[in-house]
Amino acid sequence: MNSESKRIPVKSEYKGKVKTVKSGTEYFYKIHHFDSTGNDTAIYTYGNGNQLLTKATNKFDLNGYLLSSETFTVSTKIIYYTVCTYSEDWTERNETYSSSHVAAKYDDRQFVQDIKGNLLGEYVLKGDQKVFMNKYTYDSSNHLILTNEFSEGCNITYTNDEHGNPVTAKYDYPKEKKSDTKTMTYVYDSSGNWIEKVVKNANGDIETKETSAIEYY
């Protein structure tokens, strides 16, 4: 990382000194492990019947920048390995390895953030060309209010509660000339992290209900 750069690691979505987070539904959930400085060092995903699906380990430098990430898929024994390099922005090289640890393919992605740690955009690098994937816009409180998903042809507009979590999300698909709206409600703990999240569709039907069990240092 350029020592003169003012950029900071991408901010965590959690408040307080979080140690572990188990979040999801009864059929699919993730367990995150954080070190004492807030780095997300290990992530395990589980499916139906508490079956382990993937396990990921992340390595960070002393300033909290992600250096590398390795994700192992249990069923296929395929390893996805990511290496990050930094300048004013940062680039991730995503490599896919077979069970024999032979590199099968890779792609490079570049991420742009502001000096507050907000992620502004994602590109896929194809030779000398940048292909825009996603663009993010924030309000004056650094809460996400708009996502432009160029790969999906979708624009998502958010309204947020006082904790910065979206309570409505409007999905607009310009090419298809259609839109959809979802609403979210939350239950929070004393640190301001949600421990229950309910997502409803435009008809008011529950689509998902997630819980989050958080352990603090």
C-alpha positions in Angstrom: 0.0 0.0 0.0 1.3 3.4 -0.9 2.3 5.1 2.4 1.2 8.4 1.1 -2.3 7.2 0.3 -5.1 8.4 2.5 -7.2 5.3 1.8 -8.4 3.1 4.6 -9.6 -0.5 4.8 -13.2 -1.0 3.8 -15.3 -0.5 6.8 -17.0 -3.3 8.7 -20.8 -3.6 8.7 -20.7 -4.4 12.4 -20.5 -2.0 15.4 -18.4 -2.7 18.5 -15.7 -5.3 19.1 -17.3 -8.3 17.4 -15.7 -11.7 18.0 -18.0 -14.1 16.1 -21.2 -13.7 14.1 -23.6 -16.5 13.1 -26.2 -15.2 10.7 -28.7 -16.7 8.2 -31.7 -19.0 8.2 -32.2 -22.5 9.5 -31.3 -23.8 6.0 -28.3 -21.7 5.2 -26.0 -19.6 7.5 -22.5 -18.2 7.9 -20.2 -18.0 10.8 -17.6 -15.2 10.8 -14.6 -15.1 13.1 -13.0 -11.7 13.8 -9.7 -10.9 15.4 -9.4 -8.3 18.2 -8.7 -5.6 15.6 -11.9 -6.3 13.6 -10.4 -8.3 10.7 -12.8 -11.0 9.4 -10.2 -13.8 9.5 -12.4 -16.9 8.9 -15.8 -17.6 7.3 -17.7 -20.9 7.3 -20.9 -21.5 5.4 -23.4 -24.2 6.3 -26.4 -25.7 4.4 -29.3 -27.8 5.3 -28.7 -30.2 8.2 -25.7 -28.1 9.4 -23.6 -29.4 6.5 -20.3 -27.5 6.0 -20.3 -26.1 2.5 -17.3 -23.8 2.3 -14.5 -22.6 4.6 -12.5 -19.4 4.0 -9.5 -17.9 5.6 -8.3 -14.3 5.2 -4.9 -12.8 5.8 -4.4 -9.1 6.6 -1.5 -6.7 7.0 -0.9 -4.7 10.1 -3.1 -1.8 8.8 -6.1 -4.1 8.2 -5.7 -4.4 4.4 -6.7 -7.8 3.0 -3.7 -9.5 1.5 -5.1 -12.9 0.5 -8.2 -15.1 0.8 -8.5 -18.8 0.4 -11.9 -20.5 0.1 -12.3 -24.3 0.0 -15.5 -25.8 -1.4 -16.1 -29.1 0.5 -18.2 -30.9 -2.1 -16.0 -30.3 -5.1 -12.7 -29.8 -3.3 -12.0 -26.7 -5.4 -10.0 -23.9 -3.9 -10.6 -20.2 -4.8 -7.6 -18.1 -4.0 -7.5 -14.3 -4.0 -4.4 -12.1 -3.9 -4.8 -8.3 -3.4 -2.4 -5.6 -4.6 -2.8 -1.9 -3.7 -2.1 1.5 -5.1 -4.7 4.3 -4.9 -7.3 1.6 -5.6 -6.8 -2.1 -5.2 -6.8 -5.2 -7.5 -7.8 -8.7 -6.6 -6.6 -11.6 -8.6 -9.1 -14.5 -8.2 -7.6 -17.8 -9.0 -9.4 -21.2 -9.1 -7.6 -24.3 -8.2 -8.6 -27.9 -8.7 -8.2 -30.6 -6.0 -4.7 -31.2 -7.4 -3.8 -27.6 -6.6 -3.3 -26.8 -10.3 -4.4 -23.2 -11.3 -7.3 -23.6 -13.7 -8.2 -20.0 -14.3 -8.1 -16.5 -12.9 -9.7 -13.1 -13.3 -8.6 -9.7 -12.0 -11.0 -7.3 -10.4 -10.3 -3.7 -9.3 -12.1 -1.9 -6.5 -12.4 1.8 -5.9 -13.1 3.3 -2.5 -13.2 6.8 -1.0 -11.2 8.1 1.9 -13.9 7.1 4.4 -13.7 3.4 3.5 -16.8 3.3 1.3 -16.7 1.0 -1.6 -17.5 3.1 -4.7 -17.1 0.7 -7.6 -16.0 -2.7 -9.0 -14.4 -3.5 -12.3 -13.4 -6.7 -14.1 -10.0 -6.2 -15.8 -9.9 -7.7 -19.3 -6.5 -6.9 -20.8 -6.2 -3.1 -20.9 -10.0 -2.7 -20.6 -12.1 -2.1 -17.4 -15.5 -3.6 -17.5 -17.8 -1.8 -14.9 -19.6 -4.3 -12.7 -21.1 -2.3 -9.8 -21.2 1.3 -8.7 -22.2 2.4 -5.2 -23.5 5.8 -4.0 -23.7 7.0 -0.4 -25.5 9.8 1.5 -23.8 12.3 3.8 -23.9 9.8 6.7 -22.0 7.2 4.6 -25.1 5.0 4.2 -25.6 3.2 0.9 -28.5 4.7 -1.1 -27.9 3.4 -4.6 -26.4 0.4 -6.3 -25.9 0.2 -10.0 -25.5 -3.4 -11.0 -24.3 -3.2 -14.6 -23.8 -6.9 -15.0 -27.4 -7.6 -14.0 -28.9 -4.5 -15.6 -30.4 -3.4 -12.3 -30.5 -0.2 -10.2 -31.3 -0.6 -6.6 -32.4 2.5 -4.5 -32.4 2.2 -0.7 -34.0 4.1 2.1 -32.3 3.5 5.5 -33.1 3.5 9.2 -31.1 5.3 11.8 -28.6 2.4 12.0 -27.8 2.7 8.3 -29.6 -0.5 7.3 -32.1 -0.5 4.3 -35.8 -0.6 5.2 -36.8 -0.4 1.5 -35.1 -1.5 -1.6 -36.5 -0.7 -5.0 -35.2 -2.7 -7.9 -35.4 -1.1 -11.3 -34.7 -3.0 -14.5 -34.6 -0.4 -17.3 -34.2 -2.9 -20.2 -37.1 -5.0 -19.1 -39.1 -1.9 -18.0 -40.1 -3.5 -14.7 -39.4 -2.8 -11.0 -39.9 -4.5 -7.7 -39.8 -3.3 -4.1 -38.8 -5.1 -0.9 -39.1 -4.0 2.7 -36.9 -4.9 5.6 -37.5 -4.8 9.4 -35.0 -5.4 12.1 -34.5 -6.2 15.7 -31.2 -4.7 17.2 -29.0 -5.5 20.1 -27.6 -2.8 22.5 -24.6 -2.3 20.2 -26.7 -1.4 17.2 -26.2 -4.6 15.3 -29.3 -6.4 13.9 -30.1 -9.8 15.4 -33.3 -10.4 13.4 -34.0 -9.3 9.8 -37.3 -9.9 8.0 -37.6 -9.3 4.2 -41.0 -8.9 2.6 -42.0 -8.6 -1.0 -44.3 -5.9 -2.6 -47.3 -8.0 -1.6 -46.3 -8.0 2.1 -45.4 -11.7 2.0 -42.3 -12.8 4.0 -39.5 -13.9 1.7 -36.8 -14.5 4.2 -36.3 -14.3 8.0 -32.7 -14.2 9.2 -31.3 -14.2 12.7 -27.8 -13.1 13.8 -26.1 -14.4 17.0 -23.2 -12.0 17.9 -20.4 -12.6 20.4 -18.3 -9.7 21.5 -14.8 -9.4 23.0 
